[in-house]
Amino acid sequence: MCLYEPAKKILVSGDHILFDITPNITFWPNLKNSLKAYLSSLEKVFSLQVDLVLPGHRNICNNLNKELLN
């Protein structure tokens, strides 16, 4: 789950977006394709106007689109 504050362009990404470690994309019996669902959710986040990302672990990010494209 992510929390987005559009007025301040802040995204609390939890474990959904991590910059120097990999989120755990695991198998869920009720979800056909966990990786596809994860990548689809990243596309949704990518469309947001974000100036500050607060991940669940390690470093914050000031340029989400640049980080996701790398």
N, C-alpha and C positions, 0 to 999 in steps of 0.2 A: 504494500500500500504506500502511496505517495501522498503528500499533502502539498497543495500549491496555493500560494497567496499571490493572485494576479496583480494586485495594487502595488506590491513591493517586488514582484517578480522573483519570489523565493520559492524554491522547491525543496521540501524535506523528502529525500528519496529513500530513506531507510536502507535496506539491503538491495533495493531494486537497481540502483545505479551505484557502482563502486568503481573507483578510478584506477587503483593499482593492485587490486585483487579481483577475483572473479566471483560473481554471485553464484549461488548454488542453484542450478537449473536441474531439477530432479524429476523423476517419473511420478505422476499422480494417476492412479487408476481411473479416476473420473474425467481426466483431461487427455484427449487423444494424442496431442503433440505438444508437450511442455515447452520445447524450444521455440516452436512456431508461435505459441501464445506469448512467450517472453519477448521475442523479437517484435511482435505486433504491438505489445505494450510500450516498447522502446520507441516505436514510431509515433505513438500518441504523445509521449513525453517530449520527443524531439520537436513537435509542432508548437509547443508552449514557448512563450517568451520568458526566458529564465536568465536572471543575472547572477543568482547565487544558488548553488546546490549544497545542501547539507546532507551528506550520506550518513549511513549508520555506522561507518567505520572509517578511520583514518582522516584524510585531508578533504577540506571543502574545495569547491570548484567555482570559479568566476566566469567560465565560458563553456556552458553545457554543450552547445552545438559543435564547437571545436573538439572537445574531448570525445564526443560520441562519434565523430567522423574519423578520429585517429585509430 
